[in-house]
Amino acid sequence: MIRNNLSTRPFYNLAAVRTWLMVAGVIVLVATAFNVSQVLRYSNSNTELVTRAQNDEASAAELRRNAQKMRASVDVSQVDAVSVDARQANDLIDRRTFSWTELFNRFERTLPDEARITAVHPTLDKDQRIVLTVNVLAREVDDVNQFMENLDKTNAFQDLHSRQEQLNQEGQVESALEMTYRPQVNRAEAQPASAAQPAADTASRQGSQR
């Protein structure tokens, strides 16, 4: 049996074929446009990320330069001196030989009316002695001198001298006094006085019993 197609136009529905070809073409165009848009999007995103990374690297480099400048500007000797002072102050506190209350009571008894203390810095010297730096604000130099004389009379403060003295904008005298502080002075004087009364009471009771 012969099955040859002898027609001159084998496709009778060309419109349908053309429609499908157009649809396929549109799909290809849409896919191509989507791919192009994605490529452009990722390209812009990559450019933004590269720019941000460059800015971050520049900021990090600037921070490193600033850190180097700060390290170069730090005086190692000053840091060591502050560390030594801090260790001395901590050692002073740990040994419990320093009483702020006792010290301020001494200052209260010796400070003139026209002067006041603005700061007190205790440290320990190489001989483990307590060295005080006392900042004083007074109306006149005589008030500072009177304060130093009063401290000297207590025998608890030695080597008194003024490290710095100047007038502020209000015309008041600002002095930085340095001295060696011996808190144990006058404690021994107070203890016998307190212990003498019980001894006297004991003696009186023994006399009455006789």
MOMOJO-V60386 format. One record per helix or strand of 2 or more residues. SS is the DSSP state (alpha for helix, beta for strand). FROM is the first residue (numbers start at 0). LEN is the number of residues. If there is no record, write none. Layout:
SS FROM LEN
SS FROM LEN
This chain:
alpha 13 60
alpha 75 19
alpha 99 11
beta 114 10
beta 129 9
alpha 140 13
beta 156 11
beta 172 9
alpha 186 23
